[in-house]
Amino acid sequence: MTITLDDISMISLSSYSVLFFRIVFIASVVTISMIAGKILSIYFMRALQDKMDKKQLSMLLKLMRYSFIFLVTVFFILPFLGVELSSLLVAGGVLGIILGIAGQSIVANLISGICLTVERPIKIGDQVNIDNNAGVIEDITFVSTIIRTFDGLYVRLPNEKVFLNNITNYAANVARRFEYVIGITYDSDANKAIAIIKNIIDEDPIAFKNPAPTVFVDKLDDNAVNIFVRIWAPSTEWYSVKTRLLWVIKQTLEENGIKIALPQRTVWFANNIPTAEEKNKENICSVFLPQ
């Protein structure tokens, strides 16, 4: 069998056409996957833009987009090039098991971080208490959450621990309530004291008028008449309002003749305390006296 130049040219043309077809197919798959990934990114961006931080949302969308392009490329292009996916799946399964065992906590923290960013029980700047760590949220990543405690310490909590623990968010509501128990003496005018306290709260520019504050006599204690005070203030200002109003109330009550009660104990002394000899004499007499 002889091979002519025409046969060689035909074989070359067919190989070039196959190569060209493969290039066009690969380029088409990559282009379509990029377009589909972009469409998915836009969809998820619109769905999650009000629920996630912009920086974290951008990172998540990029991760989803490139993962989608990679998966489409693997499942469409590799079989076209003659690569068996079954061998890759076996190798990938083994690798996945190894990585899953080695990085179990990292994967758990990553999933918890995604859940936290979607659910948004906390955000940067919130005053919170998580697992007895009270402070301000400084940063939330996909793996960990950073809290600056009220005494200036930085605490890094894994997101899995944050997600599974009870979260107390002091700033989630616009208003926060605080309370006083003010004890006045029994000889002070309780009605006057209540009127003074209500007037102080009404004149304060930050304390809320709605919900309305409540001031009432709560308990008649051993040493004082206890006046119970409930005040609402903005969550961002409640601590400063609480400390300031308490001192203003104390000063104003004292200026108006209302005395703040102190713990007291009354001790009664007999006029004549018997001596030891007198006590013994009384005991002897009590024995011999006729009944």
Secondary structure, DSSP 8 states (H G I E B T S, - for coil): ----HHHHHHHHHHHHHHHHHHHHHHHHHHHHHHHHHHHHHHHHHHHHTTTS-HHHHHHHHHHHHHHHHHHHHHHHHHHHTT--HHHHHHHHHHHHHHHHHHTHHHHHHHHHHHHHHHH-S--TT-EEEETTEEEEEEEE-SSEEEEEETTS-EEEEEHHHHHHS-EEETTSSSEEEEEEEEEE-TTS-HHHHHHHHHHHHHH-SSS-SSS--EEEEEEE-SS-EEEEEEEEEETTTHHHHHHHHHHHHHHHHHHTT--B----------SS---HHHHHHHHHHHHHS--
